Amino acid sequence: MWIVIICAGFAAGATPRNEIPIGPGLRALAAPRHLDIGAAVAIEPLAGDPRYRDALARDCSILTSENVMKFGPIHPEPDRYAFEAADALVAFAQQHGMRVRGHALVWHEQLAPWVTERQRTREEWQRLLHDHISAVVGHYKGRVYAWDVVNEAVAEDGTLRETPWLKGIGPDYLEMAFRWAHEADPDAKLFYNDYGESNERKQKAIHRLLRDLLKKGAPIHGAGLQMHMDVDSHPRPSAVARAITRLHRLGLEVHVTEMDVAVPEPFTDRRLGEQAELYRKMMRTCLDTKGCTAFITWGISDRYSWIPAFRRGWGAALPLDAEFQAKPGYRAIRDALSR
Ligand code: XIL
């Protein structure tokens, strides 16, 4: 009897030895700073892991669909859309009063095979893209706060990337995509999203591209900086601030859309400390630079990060560890928000 009572008391009141008391979630700290904070969400753990759902509920005011709104998953056959998984994500966000970033309407990866496996005329490519954007944005009208309309359209040298969309339609595909998305949901914020924050040439090219599109009247409201980095190779905060300011001067808001900081094995305290400093500096940069309105990591827990599959020998890239315990990076973000 005694043992039962003592154990129950321990479970209810005390903190297990390695657990860090977390306090108010990041969401509560970001709200008074008028900053959205969030994570990309994978659908399997959303359905199957209560710890994942609890962490998202505690820390996020905005969620990005990691994969389920990409072309292949959501439009697997010419006449079939598979909205179920994305609908579940949107429903979870709504239950928790969170915003949703839809990712991504036009990209060259994770396309359905039926898109690329046959020849088409320019008109056919246009119709295909138009119908896709209208159907997906239309389905989520009023429920998706912001869309990554075009993802990664600029190559490392600053030219437009050779994608099926560029080859099929020509450079006008970007303007068309933004216009069609706007027609389908005039209230959604429309973003251009890309990586390469330390590549000044690419940043300038993105700036020029968006400036020219805006001049033509394309409905673009924001730019996303992906911010995938690692402890050895990362942009300087000053470069990030410069990119944000330049985009903001075009009248755009800027979201940090996919931040993670990969660490090489073994994941030592020293390396996790370096990672924490990067999270701290980038959060500070976002808070201190006018125009930065959201800070989103590409996942929330190391248990479900894309990094180990994508980069062999690297991982531990997110603020919570695989057991959902706060890492130094989590505390660094929290400290930057509480400052
Ligand atoms: C990644 C997902 O996280 C993986 O699960 C998937 O296998 C590949 O794509 N830039 C982007 C994201 O814009 O869509 C990518 O997401 C990561 C890089």
Residues whose N, C-alpha, C, O or C-beta is under 5 A from the ligand:
A	BS01	XIL	E66 W306
